[in-house]
Amino acid sequence: MRLGIEDPAALIQGVFVALLAATAWFQRLRLKRRLNTTALAAIAMGVIVLARWSSHWVNPVAASILRDWLPVLLMLFPYWQIGQFFTKADPVAEKRLAMFDHAFFRALGIAPAKTPISTAAGVYLELCYLLVYPLIPLGLAALYVTNATRFVNYYWVVVLLATYICFAITPFVRAMPPRALESYEKFRMPQCKLGALNRFILRRGSIQAITFPSAHVASAMAAGLVLLRIEPWTGLIFLLIGVSIAIATVVGGYHYAADSLLASLIAIMVFAATFHTLRAG
């Protein structure tokens, strides 16, 4: 990987959390929300600095591993920052997203409310949605297992840029997920324990709104595309999971179809834009 930057992931993450913190002070937010956004940025940047200097108190191999894996943790900070920008849903945005979905499904000849999902398909889709949480670290682990750690920087550049573009757009499209709207025409998903687990996690750990476009879909698709290029068979598995996640977010009512489609497009565009940065070592 040749970018001319020793640790591009740290640069991307540090700049992004700082920009979000600065932006908060120019928005009509309560002081507490501005301070929370700034505090999250300060913590993230402090962690980045400590990791940067970790080679002074741990051996070089351990320091390198720390820098490789730290972005997994730091991805949470801008997500929490984005949550501070969400004060209430925009009914106009929700209506437009629902209208797009209605037109999209009609063009495909699908009537969600009249489309029952089998128990097996429902369990599979809920499992795929649950995989959004470990998928990115699993992709990084795949690079370690296949002795392709020289591509870690490339992996993070594509995944982080795709994810953070979604985060950057989210404050301008404030909407609740389709499953929370009574008027939205939903698929008939069967009840299962995995679905209950997904909803429990979202109640406890999410910002109680969608990211638009879907950051989960963007990061999953980006990881799959990178791995497909580096380790084709491994990448194919990850890409299939990414596509399944994109479908699961829509069928399960976690995101609008527009979220998933645009997130997939962003991942492809970022992958294409950074294609030339990869150099086999």
C-alpha positions as a Markdown table, in Angstrom:
| # | Residue | x | y | z |
|---|---|---|---|---|
| 1 | Met | 0.0 | 0.0 | 0.0 |
| 2 | Arg | 1.5 | 3.3 | -1.0 |
| 3 | Leu | -0.3 | 6.5 | 0.1 |
| 4 | Gly | 2.6 | 8.6 | 1.3 |
| 5 | Ile | 1.0 | 8.5 | 4.8 |
| 6 | Glu | 2.2 | 6.2 | 7.5 |
| 7 | Asp | -1.2 | 5.8 | 9.2 |
| 8 | Pro | -4.0 | 7.0 | 6.9 |
| 9 | Ala | -6.7 | 5.5 | 9.1 |
| 10 | Ala | -5.7 | 7.7 | 12.0 |
| 11 | Leu | -5.6 | 10.7 | 9.8 |
| 12 | Ile | -9.0 | 10.1 | 8.4 |
| 13 | Gln | -10.6 | 9.4 | 11.8 |
| 14 | Gly | -8.8 | 12.3 | 13.5 |
| 15 | Val | -9.9 | 14.8 | 10.9 |
| 16 | Phe | -13.4 | 13.6 | 10.7 |
| 17 | Val | -14.1 | 13.7 | 14.5 |
| 18 | Ala | -12.5 | 17.1 | 14.6 |
| 19 | Leu | -14.7 | 18.4 | 11.8 |
| 20 | Leu | -17.8 | 17.0 | 13.5 |
| 21 | Ala | -16.9 | 18.7 | 16.7 |
| 22 | Ala | -16.3 | 22.1 | 14.9 |
| 23 | Thr | -19.6 | 21.7 | 13.0 |
| 24 | Ala | -21.5 | 21.2 | 16.2 |
| 25 | Trp | -20.7 | 24.7 | 17.3 |
| 26 | Phe | -22.3 | 26.2 | 14.2 |
| 27 | Gln | -25.5 | 24.2 | 14.5 |
| 28 | Arg | -28.6 | 25.0 | 16.6 |
| 29 | Leu | -27.8 | 22.5 | 19.3 |
| 30 | Arg | -28.0 | 22.7 | 23.0 |
| 31 | Leu | -24.7 | 23.4 | 24.8 |
| 32 | Lys | -24.7 | 19.9 | 26.3 |
| 33 | Arg | -24.8 | 18.4 | 22.8 |
| 34 | Arg | -22.0 | 20.6 | 21.5 |
| 35 | Leu | -19.9 | 19.7 | 24.5 |
| 36 | Asn | -20.6 | 16.0 | 24.1 |
| 37 | Thr | -19.6 | 16.2 | 20.4 |
| 38 | Thr | -16.4 | 18.0 | 21.3 |
| 39 | Ala | -15.6 | 15.7 | 24.2 |
| 40 | Leu | -16.0 | 12.6 | 22.0 |
| 41 | Ala | -13.6 | 14.2 | 19.5 |
| 42 | Ala | -11.1 | 15.0 | 22.2 |
| 43 | Ile | -11.1 | 11.4 | 23.5 |
| 44 | Ala | -10.8 | 9.9 | 20.0 |
| 45 | Met | -7.9 | 12.2 | 19.1 |
| 46 | Gly | -6.2 | 11.5 | 22.5 |
| 47 | Val | -6.4 | 7.8 | 21.8 |
| 48 | Ile | -5.0 | 8.3 | 18.3 |
| 49 | Val | -2.0 | 10.3 | 19.8 |
| 50 | Leu | -1.4 | 7.7 | 22.4 |
| 51 | Ala | -1.4 | 4.9 | 19.8 |
| 52 | Arg | 0.9 | 7.0 | 17.6 |
| 53 | Trp | 3.5 | 7.1 | 20.4 |
| 54 | Ser | 2.9 | 3.5 | 21.6 |
| 55 | Ser | 6.2 | 2.4 | 20.0 |
| 56 | His | 8.0 | 4.2 | 22.8 |
| 57 | Trp | 6.7 | 1.8 | 25.5 |
| 58 | Val | 5.8 | -1.4 | 23.6 |
| 59 | Asn | 7.7 | -3.4 | 21.0 |
| 60 | Pro | 7.3 | -2.4 | 17.3 |
| 61 | Val | 5.2 | -5.4 | 16.4 |
| 62 | Ala | 2.7 | -4.8 | 19.2 |
| 63 | Ala | 2.5 | -1.1 | 18.3 |
| 64 | Ser | 1.8 | -2.0 | 14.7 |
| 65 | Ile | -1.0 | -4.4 | 15.7 |
| 66 | Leu | -2.5 | -1.7 | 18.0 |
| 67 | Arg | -2.6 | 0.8 | 15.1 |
| 68 | Asp | -4.1 | -1.9 | 12.8 |
| 69 | Trp | -7.0 | -2.6 | 15.2 |
| 70 | Leu | -7.6 | 0.7 | 16.8 |
| 71 | Pro | -9.9 | 2.0 | 14.0 |
| 72 | Val | -12.4 | -0.7 | 15.0 |
| 73 | Leu | -12.9 | 1.1 | 18.3 |
| 74 | Leu | -12.6 | 4.6 | 16.9 |
| 75 | Met | -15.4 | 4.0 | 14.4 |
| 76 | Leu | -17.9 | 4.3 | 17.3 |
| 77 | Phe | -16.9 | 7.9 | 18.1 |
| 78 | Pro | -18.2 | 9.7 | 15.0 |
| 79 | Tyr | -21.3 | 7.5 | 15.2 |
| 80 | Trp | -22.0 | 8.8 | 18.7 |
| 81 | Gln | -21.1 | 12.3 | 17.6 |
| 82 | Ile | -23.7 | 12.1 | 14.8 |
| 83 | Gly | -26.3 | 11.1 | 17.4 |
| 84 | Gln | -25.8 | 14.5 | 19.1 |
| 85 | Phe | -27.0 | 16.2 | 15.9 |
| 86 | Phe | -30.3 | 14.3 | 15.9 |
| 87 | Thr | -32.9 | 16.2 | 17.8 |
| 88 | Lys | -36.0 | 15.1 | 16.1 |
| 89 | Ala | -37.1 | 13.4 | 12.9 |
| 90 | Asp | -38.0 | 15.3 | 9.8 |
| 91 | Pro | -41.5 | 14.2 | 8.6 |
| 92 | Val | -40.7 | 15.5 | 5.1 |
| 93 | Ala | -37.6 | 13.4 | 4.8 |
| 94 | Glu | -39.4 | 10.3 | 6.1 |
| 95 | Lys | -42.2 | 10.8 | 3.6 |
| 96 | Arg | -39.9 | 11.2 | 0.7 |
| 97 | Leu | -37.9 | 8.1 | 1.6 |
| 98 | Ala | -41.1 | 6.1 | 2.0 |
| 99 | Met | -42.3 | 7.4 | -1.4 |
| 100 | Phe | -39.1 | 6.3 | -3.0 |
| 101 | Asp | -39.4 | 2.8 | -1.5 |
| 102 | His | -43.0 | 2.5 | -2.6 |
| 103 | Ala | -42.0 | 3.4 | -6.2 |
| 104 | Phe | -39.0 | 1.1 | -6.1 |
| 105 | Phe | -40.9 | -1.9 | -4.8 |
| 106 | Arg | -43.7 | -1.2 | -7.3 |
| 107 | Ala | -41.2 | -1.2 | -10.2 |
| 108 | Leu | -39.9 | -4.6 | -9.0 |
| 109 | Gly | -43.4 | -5.9 | -8.8 |
| 110 | Ile | -43.2 | -6.4 | -5.0 |
| 111 | Ala | -45.9 | -5.5 | -2.5 |
| 112 | Pro | -44.1 | -5.7 | 0.9 |
| 113 | Ala | -47.3 | -6.0 | 3.0 |
| 114 | Lys | -48.4 | -9.0 | 0.9 |
| 115 | Thr | -45.0 | -10.6 | 0.8 |
| 116 | Pro | -44.6 | -13.1 | 3.7 |
| 117 | Ile | -41.0 | -14.1 | 4.6 |
| 118 | Ser | -40.4 | -17.7 | 5.5 |
| 119 | Thr | -39.0 | -18.6 | 8.9 |
| 120 | Ala | -35.7 | -19.8 | 7.4 |
| 121 | Ala | -35.4 | -16.6 | 5.3 |
| 122 | Gly | -36.3 | -14.5 | 8.3 |
| 123 | Val | -33.7 | -16.1 | 10.5 |
| 124 | Tyr | -31.0 | -15.8 | 7.8 |
| 125 | Leu | -31.8 | -12.1 | 7.2 |
| 126 | Glu | -31.8 | -11.3 | 10.9 |
| 127 | Leu | -28.5 | -13.2 | 11.3 |
| 128 | Cys | -27.0 | -11.1 | 8.4 |
| 129 | Tyr | -28.1 | -7.9 | 10.1 |
| 130 | Leu | -26.5 | -9.1 | 13.3 |
| 131 | Leu | -23.3 | -9.6 | 11.4 |
| 132 | Val | -23.0 | -5.9 | 10.8 |
| 133 | Tyr | -21.3 | -5.5 | 14.1 |
| 134 | Pro | -18.4 | -8.0 | 13.8 |
| 135 | Leu | -18.0 | -7.9 | 10.0 |
| 136 | Ile | -15.5 | -5.1 | 9.8 |
| 137 | Pro | -13.1 | -6.6 | 12.5 |
| 138 | Leu | -13.6 | -10.0 | 10.9 |
| 139 | Gly | -12.5 | -8.5 | 7.6 |
| 140 | Leu | -9.3 | -7.2 | 9.3 |
| 141 | Ala | -8.8 | -10.6 | 10.8 |
| 142 | Ala | -9.1 | -12.2 | 7.4 |
| 143 | Leu | -6.1 | -10.0 | 6.3 |
| 144 | Tyr | -4.1 | -11.4 | 9.2 |
| 145 | Val | -5.1 | -15.0 | 8.6 |
| 146 | Thr | -4.2 | -14.8 | 4.9 |
| 147 | Asn | -0.9 | -13.0 | 5.6 |
| 148 | Ala | -2.1 | -9.9 | 3.8 |
| 149 | Thr | -1.5 | -7.4 | 6.6 |
| 150 | Arg | 0.5 | -5.1 | 4.2 |
| 151 | Phe | -3.0 | -4.2 | 2.8 |
| 152 | Val | -4.4 | -3.1 | 6.2 |
| 153 | Asn | -4.0 | 0.6 | 5.3 |
| 154 | Tyr | -5.8 | 0.1 | 2.0 |
| 155 | Tyr | -8.6 | -1.7 | 3.8 |
| 156 | Trp | -9.2 | 1.0 | 6.3 |
| 157 | Val | -9.0 | 3.8 | 3.7 |
| 158 | Val | -11.9 | 2.3 | 1.7 |
| 159 | Val | -14.0 | 1.2 | 4.7 |
| 160 | Leu | -13.6 | 4.5 | 6.6 |
| 161 | Leu | -14.2 | 6.8 | 3.7 |
| 162 | Ala | -17.3 | 4.9 | 2.7 |
| 163 | Thr | -18.6 | 4.9 | 6.2 |
| 164 | Tyr | -17.9 | 8.5 | 7.1 |
| 165 | Ile | -19.4 | 9.8 | 3.9 |
| 166 | Cys | -22.7 | 8.2 | 5.2 |
| 167 | Phe | -22.1 | 9.8 | 8.6 |
| 168 | Ala | -21.5 | 13.2 | 7.0 |
| 169 | Ile | -24.8 | 13.1 | 5.1 |
| 170 | Thr | -26.9 | 11.8 | 8.0 |
| 171 | Pro | -27.5 | 15.2 | 9.8 |
| 172 | Phe | -29.2 | 16.5 | 6.7 |
| 173 | Val | -31.6 | 13.6 | 6.4 |
| 174 | Arg | -33.1 | 13.0 | 9.8 |
| 175 | Ala | -35.4 | 10.1 | 9.9 |
| 176 | Met | -36.6 | 7.2 | 12.0 |
| 177 | Pro | -36.2 | 3.7 | 10.7 |
| 178 | Pro | -39.1 | 2.3 | 8.6 |
| 179 | Arg | -40.0 | -0.3 | 11.3 |
| 180 | Ala | -40.8 | 2.7 | 13.7 |
| 181 | Leu | -43.3 | 4.2 | 11.3 |
| 182 | Glu | -47.0 | 3.1 | 11.4 |
| 183 | Ser | -47.7 | 4.4 | 7.9 |
| 184 | Tyr | -44.7 | 2.6 | 6.2 |
| 185 | Glu | -45.7 | -0.6 | 4.2 |
| 186 | Lys | -43.5 | -3.3 | 5.9 |
| 187 | Phe | -42.6 | -6.8 | 4.9 |
| 188 | Arg | -44.1 | -9.6 | 6.9 |
| 189 | Met | -41.1 | -10.7 | 8.8 |
| 190 | Pro | -41.6 | -13.8 | 11.1 |
| 191 | Gln | -40.8 | -13.4 | 14.8 |
| 192 | Cys | -37.5 | -15.0 | 15.9 |
| 193 | Lys | -35.0 | -14.7 | 18.7 |
| 194 | Leu | -32.3 | -13.1 | 16.4 |
| 195 | Gly | -34.8 | -10.4 | 15.5 |
| 196 | Ala | -35.5 | -9.7 | 19.1 |
| 197 | Leu | -31.7 | -9.6 | 19.8 |
| 198 | Asn | -31.2 | -7.1 | 17.0 |
| 199 | Arg | -33.9 | -4.8 | 18.3 |
| 200 | Phe | -32.5 | -5.1 | 21.8 |
| 201 | Ile | -29.1 | -4.0 | 20.6 |
| 202 | Leu | -30.6 | -1.1 | 18.7 |
| 203 | Arg | -32.6 | 0.1 | 21.7 |
| 204 | Arg | -29.6 | 0.0 | 23.9 |
| 205 | Gly | -26.7 | 1.1 | 21.6 |
| 206 | Ser | -28.0 | 3.0 | 18.6 |
| 207 | Ile | -28.6 | 6.7 | 18.1 |
| 208 | Gln | -32.4 | 5.9 | 17.8 |
| 209 | Ala | -32.4 | 7.1 | 14.1 |
| 210 | Ile | -31.1 | 5.9 | 10.8 |
| 211 | Thr | -27.8 | 6.8 | 9.3 |
| 212 | Phe | -28.5 | 8.0 | 5.7 |
| 213 | Pro | -27.1 | 6.4 | 3.7 |
| 214 | Ser | -26.8 | 3.2 | 5.7 |
| 215 | Ala | -23.3 | 3.2 | 7.2 |
| 216 | His | -23.6 | -0.5 | 8.0 |
| 217 | Val | -24.3 | -1.3 | 4.3 |
| 218 | Ala | -21.5 | 1.0 | 3.1 |
| 219 | Ser | -18.9 | -0.4 | 5.4 |
| 220 | Ala | -19.9 | -4.1 | 4.7 |
| 221 | Met | -19.9 | -3.5 | 0.9 |
| 222 | Ala | -16.6 | -1.6 | 1.1 |
| 223 | Ala | -14.9 | -4.4 | 3.1 |
| 224 | Gly | -16.2 | -7.0 | 0.7 |
| 225 | Leu | -14.9 | -5.2 | -2.3 |
| 226 | Val | -11.4 | -4.7 | -0.8 |
| 227 | Leu | -11.1 | -8.3 | 0.2 |
| 228 | Leu | -12.4 | -9.5 | -3.2 |
| 229 | Arg | -9.5 | -7.6 | -4.8 |
| 230 | Ile | -6.9 | -8.9 | -2.3 |
| 231 | Glu | -8.1 | -12.4 | -1.6 |
| 232 | Pro | -10.8 | -13.3 | -4.1 |
| 233 | Trp | -12.4 | -16.3 | -2.4 |
| 234 | Thr | -12.5 | -14.7 | 1.0 |
| 235 | Gly | -13.7 | -11.5 | -0.6 |
| 236 | Leu | -16.5 | -13.3 | -2.4 |
| 237 | Ile | -17.8 | -14.6 | 0.9 |
| 238 | Phe | -17.6 | -11.1 | 2.5 |
| 239 | Leu | -19.3 | -9.5 | -0.5 |
| 240 | Leu | -22.1 | -12.0 | -0.4 |
| 241 | Ile | -22.6 | -11.2 | 3.3 |
| 242 | Gly | -22.5 | -7.5 | 2.4 |
| 243 | Val | -25.2 | -7.9 | -0.2 |
| 244 | Ser | -27.3 | -10.0 | 2.3 |
| 245 | Ile | -26.9 | -7.2 | 4.9 |
| 246 | Ala | -28.1 | -4.7 | 2.4 |
| 247 | Ile | -31.2 | -6.8 | 1.7 |
| 248 | Ala | -31.7 | -7.5 | 5.4 |
| 249 | Thr | -31.7 | -3.8 | 6.3 |
| 250 | Val | -34.6 | -3.2 | 3.9 |
| 251 | Val | -36.7 | -6.4 | 4.5 |
| 252 | Gly | -36.3 | -6.1 | 8.3 |
| 253 | Gly | -37.3 | -2.5 | 8.3 |
| 254 | Tyr | -34.0 | -1.3 | 9.7 |
| 255 | His | -33.4 | 1.1 | 6.7 |
| 256 | Tyr | -35.2 | 2.4 | 3.7 |
| 257 | Ala | -34.3 | 0.9 | 0.3 |
| 258 | Ala | -32.9 | 4.3 | -0.6 |
| 259 | Asp | -30.5 | 4.1 | 2.3 |
| 260 | Ser | -29.2 | 0.7 | 1.2 |
| 261 | Leu | -29.0 | 1.5 | -2.5 |
| 262 | Leu | -27.1 | 4.8 | -2.0 |
| 263 | Ala | -24.8 | 3.2 | 0.6 |
| 264 | Ser | -23.9 | 0.5 | -1.9 |
| 265 | Leu | -23.2 | 3.1 | -4.5 |
| 266 | Ile | -21.0 | 5.1 | -2.2 |
| 267 | Ala | -19.0 | 2.0 | -1.3 |
| 268 | Ile | -18.5 | 1.2 | -5.0 |
| 269 | Met | -17.5 | 4.8 | -5.8 |
| 270 | Val | -15.0 | 5.0 | -3.0 |
| 271 | Phe | -13.5 | 1.6 | -4.0 |
| 272 | Ala | -13.2 | 2.9 | -7.6 |
| 273 | Ala | -11.7 | 6.2 | -6.5 |
| 274 | Thr | -9.1 | 4.6 | -4.4 |
| 275 | Phe | -8.3 | 1.7 | -6.7 |
| 276 | His | -5.0 | 3.2 | -7.9 |
| 277 | Thr | -3.7 | 3.5 | -4.3 |
| 278 | Leu | -3.1 | -0.2 | -4.0 |
| 279 | Arg | 0.4 | -1.5 | -4.7 |
| 280 | Ala | 1.3 | -5.1 | -4.0 |
| 281 | Gly | 4.1 | -5.3 | -1.6 |
